[in-house]
Amino acid sequence: MAKCLIMYFSQGGTTAQVAESIAAGLRREKYEVDLYDIKEDQQPDLSGYDLLGIGSPAYFFRPPFVVTDYLNNLPDLSGMPAFTFVLHGTYRFDTARSIRRVLARKGARDAGHFHCRGADFWLGYLKEGYLFSPDHPTPEELSQAEDFGSQVAGHVAGKPYSLTEEERPPTLVYRLERFFMNRWFVEQMYSRMFKVDKNKCTACGLCVKMCPRANISEDRDGYPVWGRNCLLCLTCEMKCPKDAISTPIGWPLIRSLMIYNVRHASRDPSLDYVRVNHSKGQTQRI
Ligand SMILES: Cc1cc2nc3c(=O)[nH]c(=O)nc-3n(C[C@H](O)[C@H](O)[C@H](O)COP(=O)(O)O)c2cc1C
């Protein structure tokens, strides 16, 4: 039986859902499928696999650093077929292209691409009162993902495949945003802007536990201390039940970019959203 390994990063669970659906489609075609969460931080052994799948959310119009680092550490893939899938709350632009570029450099053969929307719990938007793409992926999108899994099996077997949809690069403002969210800024500037209000913090350790990069440690009194290995997912601030954490999201440059994004996306008829209130780690629909 042919074997497939699907590796994905999923902080909010939507990429994981799509990974499961694609796996179901592949199993329909008699593939044995293993799923691997990149957060586990160990490079799985690829020997014995015939097909590779890489799933990622769009983070600032590119894959999160954790995904690119992971891909860069993959061994030579010597012609192994590989497919990609991307989840996005608003605009993904050419996120998948950078994943495919690394895979091609590693010698993988492109076996297909899937993308769909995923509920966008990016704190920058929640704080402005917007949850984009709520309830995505929908049952229909998940069923399309399952069909995609079957199609991939066909591509591997030799059915012709070419990427049909054009993936545009970001427009100027979004390109600037991507630039301001690059690794240098994150490591050298934003990482230093995380603060905890010790009058509110109960040292519950939730932020430490939730950080996907294990980037938060505890000081002697149990208060969080941030390192430089941040993805800017802001899960720490988002999940804090005491609203004790402040992050670079409050910084005027980032705040104004968020306001621009929310204005733009909320006027785009192709996107859906609900209005929300976010406080004390909870997002409530209004
Ligand atoms: C830090 C961060 C940055 C994001 N940047 C983008 C983006 O640039 N474009 C987009 O369409 N969605 C963006 N999103 C939304 C996610 O891509 C989307 O919600 C995805 O479904 C999340 O996947 P997950 O649930 O597997 O974590 C971002 C979300 C986060 C947390």
The ligand as a Tripos MOL2 file, in Angstrom:
@<TRIPOS>MOLECULE
LIG
   31    33     1     0     0
SMALL
NO_CHARGES

@<TRIPOS>ATOM
      1 C1         -0.6140   35.6390   13.1700 C.3       1 LIG1
      2 C2         -1.6610   35.4360   12.1110 C.ar      1 LIG1
      3 C3         -1.4920   35.9950   10.8740 C.ar      1 LIG1
      4 C4         -2.4270   35.7630    9.8650 C.ar      1 LIG1
      5 N1         -2.2170   36.2980    8.6110 N.ar      1 LIG1
      6 C5         -3.0990   36.0410    7.6270 C.ar      1 LIG1
      7 C6         -2.8750   36.5180    6.3130 C.ar      1 LIG1
      8 O1         -1.8860   37.1730    6.0220 O.2       1 LIG1
      9 N2         -3.8100   36.2740    5.3730 N.ar      1 LIG1
     10 C7         -4.9320   35.5390    5.6250 C.ar      1 LIG1
     11 O2         -5.7430   35.3250    4.7340 O.2       1 LIG1
     12 N3         -5.1540   35.0350    6.8610 N.ar      1 LIG1
     13 C8         -4.2580   35.2610    7.8580 C.ar      1 LIG1
     14 N4         -4.4600   34.7290    9.1010 N.ar      1 LIG1
     15 C9         -5.6100   33.8470    9.3120 C.3       1 LIG1
     16 C10        -5.2150   32.3860    9.2230 C.3       1 LIG1
     17 O3         -4.4300   32.1190    8.0870 O.3       1 LIG1
     18 C11        -6.4760   31.5200    9.1520 C.3       1 LIG1
     19 O4         -7.3520   31.8840   10.1620 O.3       1 LIG1
     20 C12        -6.1690   30.0400    9.2460 C.3       1 LIG1
     21 O5         -7.3730   29.3430    9.0570 O.3       1 LIG1
     22 C13        -5.5840   29.6680   10.5980 C.3       1 LIG1
     23 O6         -5.1860   28.3020   10.5790 O.3       1 LIG1
     24 P1         -5.2060   27.3870   11.8860 P.3       1 LIG1
     25 O7         -6.6070   27.4260   12.4340 O.co2     1 LIG1
     26 O8         -4.8370   26.0320   11.4040 O.co2     1 LIG1
     27 O9         -4.1980   27.9540   12.8240 O.co2     1 LIG1
     28 C14        -3.5660   34.9660   10.1260 C.ar      1 LIG1
     29 C15        -3.7500   34.4360   11.4080 C.ar      1 LIG1
     30 C16        -2.8080   34.6520   12.3940 C.ar      1 LIG1
     31 C17        -3.0150   34.0480   13.7580 C.3       1 LIG1
@<TRIPOS>BOND
     1     1     2 1
     2     2     3 ar
     3     2    30 ar
     4     3     4 ar
     5     4     5 ar
     6     4    28 ar
     7     5     6 ar
     8     6     7 ar
     9     6    13 1
    10     7     8 2
    11     7     9 ar
    12     9    10 ar
    13    10    11 2
    14    10    12 ar
    15    12    13 ar
    16    13    14 ar
    17    14    15 1
    18    14    28 ar
    19    15    16 1
    20    16    17 1
    21    16    18 1
    22    18    19 1
    23    18    20 1
    24    20    21 1
    25    20    22 1
    26    22    23 1
    27    23    24 1
    28    24    25 2
    29    24    26 1
    30    24    27 1
    31    28    29 ar
    32    29    30 ar
    33    30    31 1
@<TRIPOS>SUBSTRUCTURE
     1 LIG1         1 GROUP 0 **** ****
